Amino acid sequence: MGDRLIITHIPSLVATLLNRERAKGSPLTKEEVETIRDEAPARVLTPEQRAAVDERRGYDDIDPENAWEEWRAARTGLVTDE
């Protein structure tokens, strides 16, 4: 016991943000990212459960506490602005 619990978005927050940005057709704003984060489905998992989710996904999701900053970094490798 005593493990800290981790909020885990399912589907991943980065995938949700990517899909929403593609649907919008333009970059998400900070306010949009934060709203999507707040409304996206999530579960509270133990670190072991979270590690298993990340392993199945094949990548680590962005941290919801730093969603805007981490989304901006992640999107550079996922989105090509035209």
N, C-alpha and C positions, 0 to 999 in steps of 0.2 A: 504494500500500500504506500501511500504518500507520493505516488507518481503524479506529476502535474498533468492536467488534461489539456488537449490541444483541439481548438476549433478547426475542423477539416471540411472544406467545401466539397460536395459531391453532387454534380461533376466538379472538377477542379475549377478554382477561381480563374486561373489563367485561360482555360478553355472557354469558360463562360464569357469572360471579357472579350476574347478574340471573336467569338461568335456574335456578340452584341455589336462590336465595332464593325464587323463585316456587314451586318444587317443595316447598320446606320449609314455606312458608306463614307464615313469620315472619322477622324480620331475622336476618341472619347475624351470628355473633359474630366477634370478632377472630381467634380460633383457627380457626374455620371458614374465614374468608377466607384466612388464611395456608396452611392445609392445601390448599384448592382451588387456590390459586396454585402451590403446590409440586408438585401432582399434575397440573396442566393441561398439555396438550401445548404445546410451544414449540419454536421454531427460533432459531438464531443467525443474524442477518442483518446486512449492512452498512447503514450509514445510508441509502444510496441505495435498497436493497431495502426497508427499513422505510418510507421515505417513499412508495414505490410501494404498499405494503400499506395504509398509512393513507389514501392517496388513493382506492384502490378501496373501502375501507370507508366513507369519507366522514366519518371522525372519528379522533382520536388515542385510542389505548387508554390505560388507566391504567398508571402505572409500577409494575412488580412490586416494586421496592425500597420503595415507599411505598403498597403495595396497600391496607392498612387505611384510611389517611387519605384516599386518593384515591377509594376505593370509597364511603366515607361521604359525600363531597362529590358524587360522581356519582349516587348512588342517590336523592338528594333530588329530582332532576329526572326520575327514571325510575320511582320507586315511590311510591305513595300509601298510607300507613299508615292503616288503618281502625280 
